Amino acid sequence: MAHLDRLSGNEAVAVAMRQIDPDVMGAFPITPSTEIPQYFAQYVADGKVHTELVTVESEHSSMSVCIGAAAAGGRAISATSSCGLALMYELLYVAASSRLPIVLAVSTRALSGPININNDHSDAMGARDAGWIQIYAENNQEVYDNYVQAFPVAEAVRLPVMICMDGFITSHAVENIELLEDGEVKNFVGEYHPEHSLLKAGETMAVGPYDVTHYYFEHKKQEAEAMKDAKQAILDQGKRFGQQFGRTYGFFEEYCMEDAEEALVLIGSTAGTAKAAVDQLRAQGKKVGLIKLRVFRPFPAEELAQVLSHCKAVAVMDKSEGFSSCGGPIFAETRSALYDLEQRPKLINVVYGLGGRDVSTGDIAALYQRLEHIAETGEIGEVYTHMGVRGE
């Protein structure tokens, strides 16, 4: 039977790790994810897991440890943030192209420079095309639930998974959380029986060899097909989780979208602030709603287009700067998703919250007011804007 506890997001991830009891953890600290290997190391020291904890000199090496362990047939985990994820960059592609179901917890944080340790999504969004499944959480309960589902998803399609939460906001804030019993988690995740591994008796194989021109393209196509298949795997595990534990997960959450004329699309903890603003505006008779994306890779393009098709005006909120000169990464994906609709909403992009800049319900309400004006007049104005910049 599930029980309540008070945990930070980092603690919740460490608890899920303990309950899963993976084979190997590659560990190197970086703020704000340092607590994850710290808490987990205590579980190792106390004999509560059988995991081999490998402490290394860099994040590049921690992911290398995971790749070696996963190639040998083990379940491998790590955790990182910001520049640590950037230092893993080469290995992220190796892990994905080698089809290794590693699970990486990411407490998202601004990338240097300028040097900044506060929350935005620059790090995870910078790795969005590395071939990893990316699942984001609004709060501590979601990051725990997402982590429990990660290995079944990863192993179904043989792709690695990033479980992302907002650094400091989610990683360090303490909330009430419903934890599953250890046995329930073990049964849900199940035993891992890899089809291929370096330690499988009687099987000779190579991992990470030079892929000549005659084969490279075919392997990348297979990887792309696996990412397509990941959509169904994510839905299957989200439904299975709901059937067993009462909380069902999909690609995104629809909040007050049934009759919404103006809507937001966003990721992460800002959804909580935006929901409060929606409630306030709904009380005033405004037809507003929001979509909180949970899954960014694979991107749920068709599904998102369907739920936004009846809206008049939509703002896509990016907590990272894509430097494309025409919008952030979530905006680019959403705009592409809506392109084939015969009738599509007016669309704008708002980059916000960089380097930990706060966003309030008042900011969100003002954004909805702008969307209402767009819906009434059809005049979009500047499509790509930044919210909360001092002096503007």
Backbone torsions as a table, in degrees:
resi	resn	phi	psi	omega
1	MET	NA	136.5	179.9
2	ALA	-64.4	154.3	178.3
3	HIS	-138.8	154.3	-177.6
4	LEU	-88.0	147.3	174.9
5	ASP	-150.4	167.0	174.9
6	ARG	-111.8	114.8	-174.4
7	LEU	-140.9	151.4	167.8
8	SER	-78.1	168.7	177.0
9	GLY	-61.5	-41.7	177.8
10	ASN	-61.7	-44.0	178.0
11	GLU	-61.7	-41.4	-178.6
12	ALA	-61.4	-41.2	177.3
13	VAL	-63.9	-44.2	-179.9
14	ALA	-61.6	-38.3	177.0
15	VAL	-63.8	-45.0	178.1
16	ALA	-60.8	-40.6	176.1
17	MET	-59.1	-46.0	-179.9
18	ARG	-60.8	-42.4	-178.3
19	GLN	-66.4	-34.1	178.9
20	ILE	-76.3	-33.5	179.2
21	ASP	56.8	65.1	-178.6
22	PRO	-69.9	170.9	-176.8
23	ASP	-79.5	-40.3	-173.6
24	VAL	-142.3	140.7	169.0
25	MET	-124.2	124.4	169.8
26	GLY	-90.6	122.7	-168.5
27	ALA	-128.5	129.3	169.2
28	PHE	-148.9	133.2	-172.3
29	PRO	-81.4	146.2	167.9
30	ILE	-160.2	134.4	178.1
31	THR	-64.8	136.3	3.8
32	PRO	-102.1	23.4	-179.9
33	SER	-97.0	-2.5	-173.9
34	THR	-53.9	-36.3	-177.9
35	GLU	-60.8	-27.5	-176.8
36	ILE	-63.3	-57.3	175.6
37	PRO	-65.5	-26.8	177.8
38	GLN	-64.1	-51.9	178.2
39	TYR	-62.3	-42.0	-176.6
40	PHE	-68.5	-34.9	177.0
41	ALA	-60.3	-34.2	177.2
42	GLN	-66.3	-38.8	176.1
43	TYR	-62.2	-39.9	178.0
44	VAL	-63.3	-47.1	-178.5
45	ALA	-62.7	-33.5	-178.5
46	ASP	-85.2	-0.3	179.0
47	GLY	73.7	21.3	-178.2
48	LYS	-85.1	-10.3	175.0
49	VAL	-136.0	165.1	177.2
50	HIS	-103.6	12.1	-173.6
51	THR	-68.9	139.9	170.3
52	GLU	-85.9	110.2	179.7
53	LEU	-90.6	116.6	-177.2
54	VAL	-110.2	106.6	177.5
55	THR	-88.7	132.5	-172.2
56	VAL	-128.4	-176.4	-173.8
57	GLU	-97.9	-3.8	-178.9
58	SER	-165.7	164.4	176.4
59	GLU	-68.2	-31.7	174.5
60	HIS	-55.6	-43.7	-179.0
61	SER	-74.3	-34.5	179.9
62	SER	-64.4	-38.6	176.2
63	MET	-72.4	-32.5	174.9
64	SER	-61.5	-40.6	175.8
65	VAL	-58.8	-45.7	-179.5
66	CYS	-62.8	-40.7	180.0
67	ILE	-63.2	-45.6	178.6
68	GLY	-62.6	-42.5	-179.2
69	ALA	-66.5	-43.6	-179.7
70	ALA	-67.2	-37.9	177.6
71	ALA	-64.5	-29.6	178.6
72	ALA	-81.3	-3.1	175.5
73	GLY	103.8	9.3	-178.6
74	GLY	-98.5	163.3	170.4
75	ARG	-85.2	126.9	-174.1
76	ALA	-125.9	141.6	-177.5
77	ILE	-136.2	160.3	170.4
78	SER	-158.9	177.5	177.8
79	ALA	-147.8	146.7	-178.5
80	THR	-163.3	-179.7	177.5
81	SER	-154.9	155.9	162.0
82	SER	46.7	-120.5	-176.0
83	CYS	-63.8	-25.1	174.8
84	GLY	-64.7	-42.8	176.1
85	LEU	-64.5	-38.7	178.5
86	ALA	-63.5	-37.3	179.0
87	LEU	-69.3	-23.6	175.5
88	MET	-80.0	-5.0	-164.7
89	TYR	-49.8	-49.1	179.2
90	GLU	-57.6	-42.9	-175.6
91	LEU	-75.3	-24.5	176.5
92	LEU	-58.6	-43.5	179.2
93	TYR	-67.8	-38.4	178.7
94	VAL	-62.6	-45.6	-179.5
95	ALA	-60.7	-46.0	-177.5
96	ALA	-68.9	-45.3	-177.6
97	SER	-70.5	-23.7	175.1
98	SER	-83.5	-3.2	175.4
99	ARG	60.7	51.3	-177.5
100	LEU	-107.4	120.7	-174.2
101	PRO	-80.3	62.5	177.5
102	ILE	-79.4	148.5	174.7
103	VAL	-117.4	125.0	-177.1
104	LEU	-120.1	120.3	174.1
105	ALA	-85.7	129.2	-178.6
106	VAL	-123.0	114.3	170.7
107	SER	-89.1	99.5	-166.1
108	THR	-66.0	143.7	-173.0
109	ARG	-155.8	155.7	178.0
110	ALA	-60.8	145.2	174.7
111	LEU	-91.9	141.4	172.6
112	SER	-73.4	141.7	12.3
113	GLY	-125.6	177.1	-5.2
114	PRO	-59.8	162.1	-178.3
115	ILE	-61.4	127.9	-179.7
116	ASN	-155.7	134.8	-178.5
117	ILE	-109.4	9.4	-174.9
118	ASN	-91.8	175.6	-169.5
119	ASN	-79.7	132.1	150.9
120	ASP	-156.0	-167.3	-173.9
121	HIS	-110.0	20.2	-176.6
122	SER	-58.5	-40.3	-174.8
123	ASP	-69.0	-53.9	-177.8
124	ALA	-65.7	-40.4	178.9
125	MET	-66.5	-29.9	176.2
126	GLY	-65.6	-22.2	-179.5
127	ALA	-104.5	15.8	-171.0
128	ARG	-66.4	-23.2	-176.9
129	ASP	-106.8	22.0	-178.1
130	ALA	-87.3	-2.6	178.7
131	GLY	95.0	11.9	178.5
132	TRP	-96.8	140.2	166.5
133	ILE	-66.2	136.5	179.4
134	GLN	-123.8	121.7	179.2
135	ILE	-124.0	128.4	-174.4
136	TYR	-111.7	154.0	-178.4
137	ALA	-123.5	146.0	173.9
138	GLU	-85.0	-36.8	-172.3
139	ASN	-144.5	-178.3	-174.4
140	ASN	-66.9	-37.5	178.0
141	GLN	-60.5	-43.2	-177.4
142	GLU	-68.2	-39.2	-179.1
143	VAL	-66.4	-36.0	175.4
144	TYR	-64.0	-50.3	-179.0
145	ASP	-62.3	-41.7	179.0
146	ASN	-61.0	-40.5	-177.5
147	TYR	-67.1	-38.7	178.8
148	VAL	-62.2	-33.1	-179.5
149	GLN	-83.4	-11.0	-168.8
150	ALA	-64.0	-49.4	-177.2
151	PHE	-65.3	-43.4	176.0
152	PRO	-58.1	-36.6	176.9
153	VAL	-68.9	-50.1	-177.1
154	ALA	-58.4	-45.0	-175.2
155	GLU	-74.6	-21.8	178.1
156	ALA	-69.3	-32.8	-176.3
157	VAL	-119.8	-0.6	-179.5
158	ARG	56.2	54.6	172.8
159	LEU	-135.1	147.9	177.0
160	PRO	-75.4	158.5	-175.5
161	VAL	-128.1	133.3	167.9
162	MET	-99.7	126.2	172.5
163	ILE	-102.9	110.2	-169.7
164	CYS	-107.2	137.5	173.0
165	MET	-139.2	157.0	-177.5
166	ASP	-72.5	121.9	179.7
167	GLY	-58.5	138.0	-178.2
168	PHE	68.6	-51.0	-177.5
169	ILE	-63.2	-51.3	178.5
170	THR	-97.9	-39.3	-174.3
171	SER	-64.4	-33.6	-174.1
172	HIS	-111.8	-22.8	179.2
173	ALA	-68.3	137.7	-178.7
174	VAL	-96.3	129.1	179.7
175	GLU	-134.4	159.4	169.8
176	ASN	-67.8	136.6	-176.3
177	ILE	-143.7	143.0	177.7
178	GLU	-95.4	112.3	179.5
179	LEU	-94.4	140.3	174.6
180	LEU	-80.5	159.6	175.0
181	GLU	-70.0	151.4	-177.5
182	ASP	-55.0	-44.9	-178.9
183	GLY	-63.9	-35.5	178.2
184	GLU	-63.9	-42.2	178.9
185	VAL	-66.1	-45.6	-180.0
186	LYS	-59.2	-42.2	180.0
187	ASN	-68.4	-38.1	-179.8
188	PHE	-67.1	-45.6	-178.0
189	VAL	-72.7	-38.2	177.0
190	GLY	76.1	179.5	176.8
191	GLU	-84.7	149.3	-179.9
192	TYR	-102.0	122.2	177.7
193	HIS	-125.8	86.5	-176.4
194	PRO	-64.2	142.8	179.0
195	GLU	-65.2	-39.0	179.2
196	HIS	-132.4	146.8	172.6
197	SER	-161.4	157.2	-179.2
198	LEU	-64.9	-26.2	-177.1
199	LEU	-98.5	8.6	-179.9
200	LYS	-75.8	121.8	-175.2
201	ALA	-61.5	135.3	176.3
202	GLY	79.5	4.1	-178.6
203	GLU	-117.6	121.6	177.1
204	THR	-100.5	127.6	-178.9
205	MET	-151.7	159.8	175.9
206	ALA	-117.0	142.9	176.6
207	VAL	-120.8	124.9	177.5
208	GLY	74.1	31.3	177.8
209	PRO	-75.4	170.4	175.1
210	TYR	-64.8	126.7	-176.3
211	ASP	-102.1	103.5	-175.7
212	VAL	-70.8	167.2	-175.2
213	THR	-54.3	-35.3	-176.7
214	HIS	-67.5	-15.4	-176.3
215	TYR	-123.3	-26.3	-172.0
216	TYR	-55.8	-48.5	-176.6
217	PHE	-60.2	-43.3	-179.9
218	GLU	-62.2	-38.7	179.5
219	HIS	-67.8	-38.1	177.6
220	LYS	-67.6	-35.2	176.5
221	LYS	-64.1	-42.3	177.6
222	GLN	-61.6	-39.5	178.0
223	GLU	-63.9	-41.0	178.1
224	ALA	-64.9	-38.8	178.0
225	GLU	-66.1	-36.7	177.5
226	ALA	-63.3	-37.3	177.8
227	MET	-66.1	-36.7	174.0
228	LYS	-62.5	-44.1	179.7
229	ASP	-64.4	-25.7	-179.2
230	ALA	-61.5	-27.2	179.0
231	LYS	-58.8	-47.6	-179.6
232	GLN	-69.4	-36.9	178.7
233	ALA	-62.2	-40.7	178.6
234	ILE	-64.6	-43.8	178.2
235	LEU	-65.2	-40.9	-179.0
236	ASP	-62.2	-46.9	-178.1
237	GLN	-71.5	-35.0	176.3
238	GLY	-64.3	-39.6	177.1
239	LYS	-68.7	-43.9	179.3
240	ARG	-61.9	-39.8	177.7
241	PHE	-62.5	-42.7	179.3
242	GLY	-64.7	-40.7	179.4
243	GLN	-63.5	-35.1	-177.0
244	GLN	-87.4	-33.9	-169.8
245	PHE	-126.2	-1.4	172.3
246	GLY	89.8	-0.2	178.4
247	ARG	-124.1	107.2	-176.9
248	THR	-93.7	140.6	-178.0
249	TYR	-125.8	145.3	175.2
250	GLY	-131.1	-147.2	-179.9
251	PHE	-79.4	-31.4	-177.6
252	PHE	-157.5	166.0	174.8
253	GLU	-106.1	131.4	174.2
254	GLU	-97.0	123.4	-179.2
255	TYR	-119.2	111.6	179.7
256	CYS	56.6	41.8	-176.0
257	MET	-97.0	-5.1	-172.8
258	GLU	-55.8	-45.7	-178.8
259	ASP	-123.7	19.9	-174.4
260	ALA	-65.6	132.5	174.3
261	GLU	-98.6	-30.1	174.8
262	GLU	-121.3	138.2	-174.9
263	ALA	-144.8	155.9	172.2
264	LEU	-110.8	151.3	169.9
265	VAL	-123.8	123.1	-177.0
266	LEU	-153.7	176.1	-177.5
267	ILE	-133.5	142.5	168.1
268	GLY	89.8	-158.6	-170.4
269	SER	-66.6	-22.3	178.3
270	THR	-59.8	-21.2	178.2
271	ALA	-58.7	-34.2	178.5
272	GLY	-63.4	-44.0	176.7
273	THR	-63.8	-43.2	-178.3
274	ALA	-66.0	-36.7	177.9
275	LYS	-63.1	-39.4	177.5
276	ALA	-62.5	-40.1	177.9
277	ALA	-66.0	-40.8	177.7
278	VAL	-59.8	-44.2	-180.0
279	ASP	-60.4	-42.5	179.1
280	GLN	-63.6	-43.4	-177.9
281	LEU	-72.9	-34.9	175.9
282	ARG	-62.0	-37.7	178.0
283	ALA	-63.7	-21.6	177.6
284	GLN	-93.3	2.7	178.2
285	GLY	91.0	7.7	-179.6
286	LYS	-79.8	137.4	179.1
287	LYS	-92.8	80.6	-177.6
288	VAL	-122.0	155.3	178.5
289	GLY	-158.0	-177.4	178.0
290	LEU	-151.8	156.9	172.1
291	ILE	-115.4	119.5	174.7
292	LYS	-99.7	107.3	178.3
293	LEU	-68.0	130.9	172.5
294	ARG	-100.5	-40.1	-177.1
295	VAL	-110.3	121.7	176.6
296	PHE	-104.3	-30.4	172.0
297	ARG	-131.8	119.3	-0.4
298	PRO	-70.9	147.9	-176.8
299	PHE	-81.5	128.3	-177.1
300	PRO	-82.6	67.4	-170.7
301	ALA	-62.8	-52.4	-176.1
302	GLU	-64.0	-42.2	-177.9
303	GLU	-66.0	-40.5	179.1
304	LEU	-67.0	-42.1	178.7
305	ALA	-59.4	-39.9	-178.3
306	GLN	-62.9	-44.2	-175.7
307	VAL	-77.3	-19.4	178.9
308	LEU	-95.7	-7.3	-171.0
309	SER	-62.2	-28.4	-177.0
310	HIS	-90.2	-4.1	-178.2
311	CYS	-77.8	155.2	177.0
312	LYS	-92.6	-36.1	-178.6
313	ALA	-147.8	138.5	-176.2
314	VAL	-135.0	136.7	172.8
315	ALA	-112.9	125.6	175.7
316	VAL	-97.4	123.6	-175.9
317	MET	-103.2	119.5	179.7
318	ASP	-108.7	126.1	176.1
319	LYS	-98.1	33.0	173.5
320	SER	-155.2	153.2	-179.2
321	GLU	-103.7	120.6	-177.7
322	GLY	-84.1	-12.4	-179.0
323	PHE	52.6	34.2	176.3
324	SER	-89.5	-12.5	-174.5
325	SER	75.7	1.4	179.4
326	CYS	-138.1	15.7	174.0
327	GLY	136.6	168.2	-179.1
328	GLY	-85.6	176.7	-174.3
329	PRO	-66.1	-38.8	178.7
330	ILE	-67.2	-38.1	178.0
331	PHE	-61.6	-44.5	-178.9
332	ALA	-60.3	-43.3	-179.8
333	GLU	-68.3	-41.6	-178.2
334	THR	-68.3	-42.4	179.0
335	ARG	-61.1	-42.4	177.4
336	SER	-63.4	-40.9	-179.1
337	ALA	-62.3	-34.2	-176.3
338	LEU	-86.1	-9.7	-170.0
339	TYR	-58.2	-40.3	-174.2
340	ASP	-83.4	-1.7	176.9
341	LEU	-69.9	136.9	177.5
342	GLU	-66.3	-40.3	174.1
343	GLN	-122.3	116.4	-177.8
344	ARG	-125.9	153.9	-178.4
345	PRO	-70.8	157.6	169.0
346	LYS	-66.2	136.8	-170.5
347	LEU	-127.0	132.8	173.9
348	ILE	-130.8	162.3	179.2
349	ASN	-120.6	134.8	176.4
350	VAL	-125.6	115.7	172.2
351	VAL	-88.6	132.9	-172.7
352	TYR	-148.0	165.9	166.0
353	GLY	67.7	14.4	-176.6
354	LEU	-64.7	138.7	178.5
355	GLY	65.1	21.6	178.6
356	GLY	90.8	8.3	178.0
357	ARG	-58.8	129.1	-173.8
358	ASP	-72.4	152.9	173.3
359	VAL	-130.7	134.5	-174.6
360	SER	-111.5	169.6	174.5
361	THR	-62.5	-31.2	176.3
362	GLY	-64.3	-39.9	176.5
363	ASP	-61.5	-43.8	-179.2
364	ILE	-66.2	-41.4	178.8
365	ALA	-61.4	-40.6	178.5
366	ALA	-64.2	-35.9	177.8
367	LEU	-66.2	-41.7	175.9
368	TYR	-63.2	-35.5	177.7
369	GLN	-62.9	-40.3	177.1
370	ARG	-64.5	-41.4	178.7
371	LEU	-63.2	-38.0	178.3
372	GLU	-62.3	-40.4	177.4
373	HIS	-63.6	-42.7	178.7
374	ILE	-62.2	-43.6	-179.5
375	ALA	-63.1	-37.5	-177.6
376	GLU	-76.2	-37.9	-172.5
377	THR	-104.1	-22.4	-174.1
378	GLY	78.3	1.2	-179.2
379	GLU	-93.0	113.6	-175.6
380	ILE	-82.7	-39.4	-173.7
381	GLY	74.7	-144.6	-179.1
382	GLU	-73.3	125.8	-175.6
383	VAL	-77.4	-41.3	-171.7
384	TYR	-109.8	109.1	-174.4
385	THR	-133.0	169.1	177.7
386	HIS	-121.8	130.1	-176.2
387	MET	-104.4	132.9	174.3
388	GLY	90.2	12.6	178.0
389	VAL	-77.5	130.1	-178.7
390	ARG	-61.6	137.4	177.3
391	GLY	86.8	-1.2	179.8
392	GLU	-114.8	NA	NA
